[in-house]
Amino acid sequence: MDKEINSKEMFSNIVQNMLNDEGPKLIEEGDREDKCIIHGSYKVHFVRYDNGREIVTPKVCPMCEKEREEEKRQREAEKNRIELLEEYRSRNISPEYFDKSLSDYIPTSKGQEAALKGVNDIITSKKKKLILIGSNGTGKTMLGNIAVKIMGGKIYTMYEIATRIRQSYMPGSKETELQIVNGLIEEPLLVIDEVGRLKMSEAVQDWFSYILDKRHTRGKPYFLIGNLHFKKDCGQKDGCPKCFENYFDKDILSRLTQDSTIVEIFAEDKRREQHTFNFITDRR
């Protein structure tokens, strides 16, 4: 019983002490000027208590704080920029297209308008296959690079893929041909540029057909680019090796023409307009 009474008394005393304890008292409040060694004077609001504590707002020079935040933002932006550039390089995107978007592609012909629509159809998954052929300097490669920037995946020339596959045959190679082609098959988007520059040997036809066939059956989009032309536009009677119909064998041609958009572009060479050079010769 005595213990119970003592406990109640102790609790009552604690509560009474808490009620009596008013804490530190405010003795002064106002505005004043503080000085920054870099930016000079700035206004602060202070509150001072009888226990010696003082609260100042802002705690540091506002200009210094703003500069620190800006530096932090710039460091973060630079970090993001470097990471993005590394990602573009890993996708094999050409540096000249790092800062390009579809809005930079200005069509000047019906073919270019159709090419732009074809890329948008690939991006929005309305189509799975796009083939752009035609003359140089019409923006085909630009569209291919931009599509990979937007969708992910890789862009390679025929020569780059063929060289990589040949290197896989070398002693000590870290990857096999099957690993290479299977990796290309699994990319979100595969763009193959300069189709037509490489001779379509039996070996090239094998891996080329395998990649296209597997991407087709797995519903994965691909985008081919080449300086080819249709046989109807060729000046030779039976066509030439650069004719679209002559470059591919029947199996590949059948696969390419199934549910695909094929656009032939013949427009002015924009690259030629940008060429500047000095021509020097000893000939008289």
C-alpha positions in Angstrom: 0.0 0.0 0.0 2.8 2.4 0.9 4.5 1.6 -2.4 1.4 2.5 -4.3 1.1 5.8 -2.5 4.7 6.6 -3.2 4.3 5.9 -6.9 1.3 8.2 -7.2 3.2 10.9 -5.4 6.2 10.6 -7.7 4.0 10.8 -10.8 2.1 13.8 -9.3 5.5 15.5 -8.7 6.7 14.9 -12.2 3.5 16.3 -13.8 3.7 19.3 -11.5 7.3 20.0 -12.4 6.4 19.7 -16.2 3.6 22.2 -15.7 5.9 24.6 -13.8 8.7 24.3 -16.4 8.0 26.9 -19.0 11.2 26.3 -20.9 13.5 29.0 -22.3 12.0 32.5 -22.6 12.1 34.7 -25.6 14.0 37.8 -24.8 14.6 39.4 -28.2 13.4 39.0 -31.8 14.1 41.1 -34.9 16.0 41.6 -38.2 19.6 42.5 -38.6 22.3 42.4 -41.3 24.9 39.6 -41.5 27.9 39.7 -43.7 29.2 37.2 -46.3 32.9 37.5 -47.2 32.0 36.9 -50.9 28.6 38.6 -51.4 28.6 41.2 -48.7 25.7 42.1 -46.4 22.4 40.3 -46.3 19.3 40.5 -44.0 18.5 37.8 -41.5 15.7 37.3 -38.9 16.8 36.3 -35.4 15.1 34.9 -32.3 17.1 35.0 -29.0 16.2 33.1 -25.7 17.3 33.6 -22.1 19.3 30.4 -22.2 21.7 31.9 -24.7 20.2 30.1 -27.8 19.7 32.0 -31.0 17.9 30.9 -34.1 18.8 32.8 -37.3 17.0 32.6 -40.7 18.5 32.1 -43.2 21.4 30.2 -41.6 23.8 30.9 -44.5 24.2 33.6 -47.2 21.3 33.2 -49.7 23.6 33.9 -52.7 26.1 31.3 -51.5 23.2 28.8 -51.1 21.9 29.6 -54.6 25.3 29.2 -56.1 25.8 25.8 -54.4 22.4 24.6 -55.7 23.3 25.8 -59.2 26.7 24.0 -59.0 24.9 20.8 -57.8 22.4 21.1 -60.6 25.2 21.6 -63.2 27.2 18.6 -61.9 24.0 16.4 -62.0 23.3 17.6 -65.5 26.8 16.9 -66.7 26.7 13.5 -65.1 23.4 12.7 -66.9 24.9 14.1 -70.2 28.0 11.9 -69.9 25.8 8.8 -69.1 23.6 9.6 -72.1 26.5 9.9 -74.4 27.9 6.6 -73.2 24.6 5.0 -73.8 24.5 6.4 -77.4 28.0 5.1 -78.0 27.0 1.7 -76.7 24.2 1.7 -79.3 26.7 2.7 -82.0 24.9 5.9 -82.7 27.1 8.4 -84.7 28.2 11.5 -82.7 26.8 13.8 -85.4 23.3 12.6 -84.4 23.7 12.8 -80.6 21.7 16.0 -80.5 19.3 15.3 -83.3 15.6 14.5 -83.1 12.8 13.8 -85.6 11.9 17.5 -85.6 15.3 18.1 -87.3 14.4 15.9 -90.3 12.8 18.3 -92.8 11.3 16.3 -95.7 11.5 18.0 -99.2 10.1 15.1 -101.3 7.3 12.6 -101.2 9.8 9.9 -100.5 11.2 11.7 -97.5 7.7 12.3 -96.2 7.0 8.6 -96.5 10.3 7.8 -94.8 9.4 10.0 -91.8 6.0 8.4 -91.6 7.6 5.0 -91.8 9.9 5.8 -88.9 7.0 7.0 -86.8 5.1 3.8 -87.6 8.1 1.8 -86.3 8.3 3.9 -83.1 4.6 3.6 -82.4 4.6 -0.2 -83.2 2.2 0.2 -86.2 4.8 -1.5 -88.4 7.6 -3.9 -87.6 9.7 -3.5 -90.8 11.0 -0.5 -92.6 13.3 -0.4 -95.6 14.7 2.9 -97.0 16.5 2.8 -100.3 17.6 5.5 -102.7 20.1 8.2 -103.3 22.9 9.5 -101.0 22.4 12.4 -98.6 18.7 12.1 -98.2 18.6 11.6 -94.4 18.1 7.8 -94.3 21.0 7.2 -91.9 19.9 10.2 -89.8 16.4 8.6 -89.4 18.0 5.3 -88.5 20.2 6.8 -85.7 17.2 8.8 -84.3 15.0 5.7 -84.3 17.6 3.9 -82.2 17.9 6.9 -79.8 14.2 6.8 -79.2 13.6 3.0 -79.1 16.9 1.6 -77.9 18.7 -1.2 -79.7 21.6 -0.9 -82.1 22.5 0.5 -85.5 25.3 -1.2 -87.5 26.5 -1.1 -91.1 26.5 -4.4 -93.0 30.3 -4.1 -93.0 30.5 -3.8 -89.2 28.4 -6.9 -88.6 30.3 -8.9 -91.2 33.7 -7.8 -89.7 32.6 -8.7 -86.2 31.4 -12.1 -87.4 34.7 -12.8 -89.2 36.7 -11.8 -86.1 34.7 -14.4 -84.1 36.5 -17.1 -86.2 39.9 -15.9 -84.9 41.7 -17.9 -82.2 41.0 -16.4 -78.8 37.8 -14.7 -79.8 35.5 -13.9 -76.9 32.3 -14.4 -78.9 31.0 -16.9 -81.4 29.0 -16.1 -84.6 25.9 -17.5 -83.0 26.3 -15.3 -79.9 26.7 -12.3 -82.2 23.6 -12.9 -84.3 21.5 -13.9 -81.3 22.5 -10.7 -79.6 21.4 -8.7 -82.6 18.1 -10.6 -82.8 17.2 -9.7 -79.2 17.8 -5.9 -79.6 14.6 -3.8 -79.1 15.3 -2.3 -82.6 17.9 -3.3 -85.1 18.9 -0.9 -87.8 21.3 -2.2 -90.5 22.8 0.6 -92.7 24.7 0.5 -96.0 22.8 -2.5 -97.2 24.1 -3.1 -100.7 27.8 -2.0 -100.2 28.8 -5.5 -99.0 28.9 -8.3 -101.5 26.0 -10.7 -100.7 28.1 -13.9 -100.5 26.6 -17.2 -99.3 28.0 -16.6 -95.8 26.5 -13.1 -95.6 23.2 -14.3 -96.9 23.1 -17.0 -94.2 23.5 -14.7 -91.2 21.5 -11.9 -92.7 18.6 -14.2 -93.5 18.8 -15.8 -90.0 18.7 -12.4 -88.2 15.7 -11.2 -90.3 13.8 -14.5 -90.0 14.2 -14.7 -86.2 13.3 -11.0 -85.7 10.2 -11.5 -87.9 9.0 -14.6 -86.0 9.6 -12.9 -82.6 7.8 -9.7 -83.6 10.9 -7.6 -83.2 11.2 -4.5 -85.5 14.0 -3.9 -87.9 15.0 -1.1 -90.2 17.2 -1.5 -93.3 18.9 1.3 -95.1 20.7 1.1 -98.4 21.7 3.0 -101.6 19.8 0.5 -103.8 17.1 1.1 -106.4 14.3 -0.9 -107.9 14.9 -2.7 -111.1 12.3 -0.6 -112.9 14.4 2.4 -112.3 17.7 0.8 -113.5 19.1 1.8 -116.8 20.3 -1.8 -117.6 17.9 -4.3 -119.2 18.2 -7.0 -116.6 19.1 -4.7 -113.8 22.4 -4.5 -112.0 23.8 -5.7 -108.6 22.5 -2.5 -107.0 18.9 -3.4 -107.9 16.8 -4.2 -104.8 15.4 -7.3 -106.5 18.9 -8.5 -107.5 20.8 -7.9 -104.3 18.8 -10.4 -102.1 18.1 -14.0 -102.8 14.5 -15.2 -103.2 14.2 -16.3 -99.5 15.4 -13.0 -98.1 13.3 -11.0 -100.7 10.2 -12.9 -99.7 10.8 -12.1 -96.0 11.6 -8.4 -96.7 8.4 -7.8 -98.7 6.1 -9.4 -96.2 4.2 -6.8 -94.1 6.9 -4.2 -94.6 7.1 -0.5 -95.7 9.6 0.0 -98.5 10.4 3.6 -99.4 12.6 4.7 -102.3 13.9 8.2 -101.9 15.4 10.3 -104.7 16.0 13.8 -103.5 18.9 16.3 -103.5 22.0 15.3 -101.6 22.0 17.6 -98.5 25.5 16.5 -97.6 26.8 17.9 -100.9 25.4 21.3 -100.1 27.5 21.2 -96.8 30.7 20.2 -98.5 33.5 22.8 -98.4 37.0 21.9 -99.5 40.1 23.3 -101.1 41.2 21.6 -104.3 44.9 21.8 -105.0 46.7 20.4 -108.0 50.0 20.7 -109.8 48.3 20.2 -113.2 48.2 23.2 -115.5 
